[in-house]
Amino acid sequence: AVYVPLDVNAPVERQAFMVEDSQARVLLTRSHVSLTSGAQR
């Protein structure tokens, strides 16, 4: 397991890179956080 903090104010490209680079299989968010393009709940 690993914790990868994502800054919701970071550019979408940066968020996507961090998710892809970490090879995350699961992404937990709070309901008030919008998902970036291509992400699914």
Stockholm file with secondary structure:
# STOCKHOLM 1.0

chainA/1-41         AVYVPLDVNAPVERQAFMVEDSQARVLLTRSHVSLTSGAQR
#=GR chainA/1-41 SS CCCCCCCTTSCHHHHHHHHHHHTCSCCCCCTTSCCCTTCCC
#=GC SS_cons        CCCCCCCTTSCHHHHHHHHHHHTCSCCCCCTTSCCCTTCCC
//
